[in-house]
Amino acid sequence: MLKNQIYILGAGITGLAAGLASGLPVYEAAQTPGGICSSYYVRPKSQERLSIAPADDEAYHFELGGGHWIFGGDPVVLHFIRSLTPVKSYQRHSAVFFAGQNLYVPYPLQNHLGHLGPEIATRALDEMLTTPKGSPKTMADALRQDFGPTLTEHFFGPFHDLYTAGLWTRIAPQDGYKSPVNVSLALQGAFGQTPPVGYNATFVYPEVGLNTLAARMAEKCHINYNKQVVQIDVHRQVIHFADGATAPYDALISTLPLNKVTIMTGLEVSVPPDPYTSVLVLNIGAIRGPHCPTDHWLYNPDAQSGFHRVGFYSNVDVSFLPKSARTSNDRVSIYVERAYLGGEQPSEQEVKTYTQAVIEELQTWQFIDEIEVVDPTWIDVAYTWSWPGSSWRVRALKHLEECNIFQVGRYGRWIFQGIADSIKDGFVVGGAFKIS
Ligand SMILES: Cc1cc2nc3c(=O)[nH]c(=O)nc-3n(C[C@H](O)[C@H](O)[C@H](O)COP(=O)(O)OP(=O)(O)OC[C@H]3O[C@@H](n4cnc5c(N)ncnc54)[C@H](O)[C@@H]3O)c2cc1C
């Protein structure tokens, strides 16, 4: 029977929601709440990260994990977010950018085939209609089946190769809604305009930064910071922390990545773990180049330096720029994302070499001119995937549940979900454990 010693592990957005809904104490490795949903500030020509905007507002505003826009979500969750911090709403403005051809195709590409020229558009439409449908085993099979060889060769293949760090030919199909298939819209888009579609057509963002959302949630939680869990003894039911302290428990609500928790608990899952990818986020503040687009973000299938997405914080909102640049908009605040296979972290020197290559490439494209800030962050478990037919996730979750460890959130449950769904997840699990 469960007693009183129930803890939440991790004060990211999921753990905060669980802490708020349950009233239970939270253990967090970092000194601050929010996990990867955290903003920070850097003055031009400085390397120092500031956790709050300086009084004169002369700093670039970045996110630790690159642009974190709040998509979709349950209206109740959005109501909750609004009750803590005012938000602004935005209409997505994004495209695929083929640097080799200097060609922009609005997202989603399959609904804007007219931009690829009549020959490719006709062939792609024909293939979308005639490619036989079956039960694809891999992500590559699913994309080829939905879009046919022409679009796969042009965009979906090279993009997903970068985005999944080469895994796309070996992992199970996933998150199909990111590449929506609608043949009538594809047909319409081959000859004219189509309406915006997809999970991120509109989004909101807190007026004073994502930090405020996490900070306001944290004010209502009991958080023990600087408490990194290093081992969980499931037999004695004791948590071991990096500082040598221990805490007995009856049950745990864990938001930590599933693969790490199976290692910390020493639980044997009799099948190989599912793969994941890490992301290196480069935040850049620079003088705006003459060909800097106005998009919020671009999908990049052919960047020589290897990134798959470049986003423009300050195209979403000029408040991401130092105050003196907000009217002239002569600077730009950028995030660049590159995926790596889980477990293959680049060395410091490799990060430097890559950073230089990205800067040179963005300058060649004339997106940016002189650099004022460049600041990398490594997100170790960023995207979670599964091998075709794998039972690892289900088995691992079940073993942990049998030990009274309940995994929750994007990384805890090894699923793709954004901020709003993570909050909802935390509420549900937290509510189930509410202290009476
Ligand atoms: C590159 C990228 C871009 C994204 N963009 C968006 C977006 O635009 N919009 C959107 O809605 N979502 C986006 N997401 C998803 C979003 O970041 C997640 O849904 C959300 O942050 C998940 O929150 P979490 O609390 O579950 O995890 P996390 O934020 O990872 O929080 C986990 C917490 O646990 C702590 N922790 C870790 N290990 C230990 C330990 N051993 N002991 C104690 N504490 C520990 C960490 O410090 C952290 O605070 C993006 C994700 C990535 C990777």
The ligand as a Gaussian input file, in Angstrom:
#p B3LYP/6-31G(d) Opt

LIG

0 1
 C       14.919000      20.844000     -29.879000
 C       13.541000      20.843000     -29.266000
 C       12.615000      21.791000     -29.652000
 C       11.358000      21.793000     -29.077000
 N       10.461000      22.744000     -29.460000
 C        9.243000      22.783000     -28.893000
 C        8.301000      23.785000     -29.253000
 O        8.583000      24.668000     -30.073000
 N        7.060000      23.756000     -28.670000
 C        6.713000      22.796000     -27.739000
 O        5.580000      22.822000     -27.237000
 N        7.598000      21.849000     -27.367000
 C        8.839000      21.817000     -27.907000
 N        9.729000      20.858000     -27.527000
 C        9.291000      19.863000     -26.517000
 C        9.373000      20.394000     -25.086000
 O       10.682000      20.833000     -24.851000
 C        8.994000      19.277000     -24.124000
 O        7.697000      18.793000     -24.383000
 C        9.045000      19.698000     -22.662000
 O       10.143000      20.510000     -22.402000
 C        9.127000      18.461000     -21.796000
 O        9.265000      18.856000     -20.449000
 P        9.704000      17.807000     -19.361000
 O        9.504000      18.458000     -18.041000
 O        8.988000      16.524000     -19.570000
 O       11.238000      17.501000     -19.635000
 P       12.522000      18.388000     -19.328000
 O       12.349000      19.791000     -19.715000
 O       13.681000      17.635000     -19.908000
 O       12.639000      18.365000     -17.744000
 C       13.240000      17.316000     -17.014000
 C       13.800000      17.893000     -15.721000
 O       14.431000      16.843000     -14.991000
 C       15.673000      17.292000     -14.498000
 N       16.560000      16.135000     -14.356000
 C       17.145000      15.422000     -15.354000
 N       17.892000      14.428000     -14.832000
 C       17.752000      14.504000     -13.486000
 C       18.266000      13.754000     -12.411000
 N       19.091000      12.709000     -12.610000
 N       17.917000      14.097000     -11.143000
 C       17.068000      15.143000     -10.906000
 N       16.559000      15.911000     -11.921000
 C       16.905000      15.595000     -13.178000
 C       16.168000      18.266000     -15.548000
 O       17.125000      19.179000     -15.012000
 C       14.860000      18.961000     -15.967000
 O       14.600000      20.087000     -15.177000
 C       10.999000      20.816000     -28.092000
 C       11.954000      19.871000     -27.709000
 C       13.202000      19.879000     -28.283000
 C       14.196000      18.850000     -27.841000

